[in-house]
């Protein structure tokens, strides 16, 4: 077959390729024995090195397209009768919990399943965790100095008048980071929805922009276009590593952390290759690479040590895991309420 393809004039080869892309809905996915198709919730700069390392280790090429959590979930639900991908990779576990109720995943337990702590694996194998990602507050240092403020150390600090129209954070319609933030606020308020939504309504005038992706506000905060925001630690530390003068802090009341998951899509066209990726991603083979590529996720596998500088940042922080089942069961309703009462009252 490769020799035949070589003989096809280039113009016809290009037409065939374009047709293939069109039939796949615009995504250049392939279904050969040595390829795998993935929706990645992780940004390309973190997903690509992982997939390239996997290809080196397995010989399997990963074709992937990156979407925010909400977009990726919507796509796998819409495509569940004819899946275009084999794996949903990365992203907060609440997204995967919501997907279970839609019947989009095929249970699979990789070899590392039994070693993972209980909160890093769905009991039936509908998903397994590949990392953990706490939320943090991040503020621009110059902004803090100009307003004689210390880095925020309480949820109520974000209600300070100095932050009016100066915060950026993710939009729950598209971002899993935002969903984790909302469920963090719910947990801090003892799951009392009235109290939680009262706080979010008070926070609304402080927010200049709800961004499409979870890390979308990090650059504006780094540049001083925004004073601060709430982000996953992996995004915040990446901003600091790029040289932006930002302060990272944690609220004394506590803040949530969400497991980052991976799952096999039901009806996957390449299930064997997909399982190999899940095996690899849920093992030390991938998670030991976080430090090499300066990706500040907390490893999910107990045999992978936490990178010392990351451990130092987390030292003393009050962090609690988001309850995946509770968040998954209530995600749609809570997000709809947030849209109606907070985003567009």
N, C-alpha and C positions, 0 to 999 in steps of 0.2 A: 504493500500500500504506500509506504513512503516513496518508493521509486516512481510509482504512478503519479503521485502528487507532484513530484519533481518535474514531470514532463508537462504538466498543465501550464499553459502560458500564464505569466504573472497576473495579467489583468483578470483572467478567469479565476485564478486562485484567490485574488482579492474579493471578487464578487461572491465566491463561495463562503469566504470567511465572514463577509458582511451579512450574508443570508443566515449563516449560523448564529451570529450575534442577534439578529432580529428575531429569530425563532426562540432564542433564549431570553427574550424580553430586553435586549440591549446589553446584557452582561456576557462577556466573552468566555463562557464556561465551556469546559470540555468534559467528555465522559470516557476518556481512554483509561486503560487499566492502571496507568501510572499517574493519574491525576485525581484531585479531590477538590470539591467546590464548597466554599465557606462564606457565610456572612460573619464578618468580624465586627464586634462592638468596640474592641480596642482600636484606638487610632492607628493609622498606617505605620507611623514611626515606631510603634511598639509591636504591632502584629507582624510586620514584614520580616524583621530579623528572626523572630521565632519560627515563622514558616520556612524561611531559608535554611535555618538550622535543622528543622525537621526534614527538609528535602535532602540535606547532606546525610542525615542519619538513616533515612528510609528509602531514598530514591523516588519518593512520591512528591510530585509538584502540587502545591496548593494554589488554586485560583481563588482569589477572594475579593469581595467588595465590602467597604466599610460603611456602616450605618450607625446612628445613635440607637440606643436601646429600644425606644418606642417604635422607631421606623423598622428596625430589624424584626421585632416581634410582630408588627402588623404584616410584614411581608411573608414571614413563615406561616402565619395564620391564613393569609389570602392564598398562598400557594400550596396548602396542605394536601390538596387532591392531586397535585402534580408538582412535587418539590423540585426546586431549581438548585438547591444546595444540599449538602450532606451533613453539615455541622453548623451549629450556632456556637460561635467562639467568643468568650469573654463577656463582660457586662455583669451588672449586679444581679444577684440571685433572685431578687424579686421579679425580674423580667422572666426568668425561667419558670418560677413558681406559677406565674400567670399563664405561661405557655402550656403547662401541664393540663390545666382545666380546658384548654382548647384542643387537646389531643394531638399536639404537633411533634412530640418526642417519642423515641423508641428507647425503652429501658436498656441500659448496657452498664455493666459493672467492670471497670478496668482492673488490672492486677493490683493497683494501689488502693482499691476501694476499701478494703478492710483495715488499712493503716490510717486512713483519714479520720480525723475527729468527726463526731456525729453531725455537727453543724456544717461540715464541708461535703456532705453527700446526702442526696435524696434517698430515702430508704429503699425504694424500688430501682434505683439506678437511672432515674429520669434525667438527672444531671449530677455532675461532680464538680467540686471546686478546684480551680487551678491557682488561686491567689486570694488574698484578702485585701481590702482597700478601705481604710478609715477615712471619714470626712474630717476636714479641718477648716478653721477660719484662716484666711490669708488677707493681709492688709498691706497697703503701700506705706513704706517707712516714712517717706517725705510727707505724705498726707497725715500720718499720725503725729509727726513733729509739729506740723503747721497748726494742728488743732489741739496740741498739748494732750494727746491721748496716748494711753498704753495700748498694746495689742489687745484686742477684745478677749476677755476671759470669762464671759457669761453670755448667754443668749440675749439677755436684756441689754448688754452693751451695744448691740447692733441697733437698738432703738434710740441711741443718742442722736440728738438733732444734727450733729455734725455729719452723720451718715446719710442725711436726707438726699435722695436722688444720687447717691454715690456708691451704691452696691450693685454688683452684678452676680447673678447666679443662674443656674440652668432652669429651663422651661420643662415642666412635668409632662407636657404634651408629647415631647420627643425624647427627653433625657432620663436615663436611669439614675443619674446623679441626683436629679431633682426629686425623684421618687424616694430615694434613700434619705434625702434631706427632710422631706415631709414626714416620713415615718420616724425619723430621729426626733422631730418636734413632737410627734404623737407620743413616743416613748417617754420623753422628758416630762410630759404632762400626764403620765400615767394612763395613756390611751384615752384620755378625756377629750373627745373631739371638739367640744365647745371651747375648752381652754386652748387647745392647739390651734384651732382656726381663729380664735380671737387674737392670738399672738401673730399668726401669719398675716392677718388683716392689718395689724399695727406695723408690721414689717414692710408691707407693700409700698408705702410712700418713700421708703428708703431705697427701693430698687429702681435703678435707671433703666435696666435691661435684663430680661430673662432670655438667656442665650439658648440656641438650638442644641448645642452639645454641652456636656458637663464641664469641659475645659475651656469653653468659648470665652469666658470672662477673665481667664488668667492673664492674658497679654494686656488687656486694658488696665487691669490692676497693676501689673508690672510697670506699665508706662505712666501710671498716675492719672489716667483718664477716668478711672474709678478708684474709690478709696479702699474697697475691700470686697470680699465675697466668701462664699462657702463652696469648697471644692473637695474632690478626692485628693488624698495626700500625694498620689502618684503625679497628679497634674501640678499641685502646688510646689512640690520639690523640684519638678522639671523646670518650672518657672524660675525658681531660685538658682538652680544649676546653670541657667542661661545668663546669669549675671544681674537679674533684676533685683532691686533692693526691696524685698518684701519680708514681712514678719509672719510666721506660721504659729498659730496658737490653738488652744482647745478650750471649750467652755467647761467651767467647773461642774455644771449640772450633768455633763456627759454628752457624747455625740456618737452616732452610729457608725458601724463598719459593715460593709457588705461583702460577702464572698463573691468572687468573680468566677463564673461557671463556664462549663462546656457541655454540650449535649448532642446526641445523635438524632438527626431528623428522621421522623417516621417516613418510610418510603424512599429513603436515600438511594440514589442511583449507584453510589460507590460505598456500600456499607463496610466492606472489609478495610478499605483504605481509611474510612472515617474512624473506625475503631482503633486503628493504629495511631492516628493523631490523638485520640482521646487517651489512649494508653500513655503516649509520650508526654502530653501536656499535663497530665495529672501526676506525673512522676518527677523525681529529682532531675531527670534528664533535661527537662525544660526549665524547671524552676530554679535550678542552679545557674541558669543563664541570666536571670534578672540583674544580678550584680554586674556581670560582664557588660551588659548593655545599658547599665545605669537606669534601670526601670524600677522605681521604688514601690513595687508591690510587696506585701507581706506574703511569703510563701505559704501555701496551704498544706504542703506535705511536711510531716513532722521531722523528716530526716534532712530537711534543708534549713540551714541556719539563717537567722535574720541578719542582714547586713548591718555591721556595727553602727554606721552613721544614721541609719534609719531607726535602729533601736534607741539611739540617743534622742532623736526627735520625739519618739513615742513615750519616752520615760516619764512616768508620772501622770500621763493623760488618762482621763476616765473615758473609756471606750466600751460600748456595748454592741453586741451583734444584733442586727436587724432580724427579727423572726420571719424567716422566709415564708412559712405557711400563712401566717397572719397577714403579711404584706401581699402575698400572692392572691389570697382570697379577697382582700379589700382594695387592691390596687386600682381597679377600674373605677369603683365608686368614689374613692378618696380623690383620685385625680380629677374626676368630673366635678366633684364638689369644689376642689381648689380652683378649677377654671371658672366656675360660676360665682364663687364667693370672694376669691382673692384676685385672680388675674383680670377677670371682666365682671366686676360686681354691678 
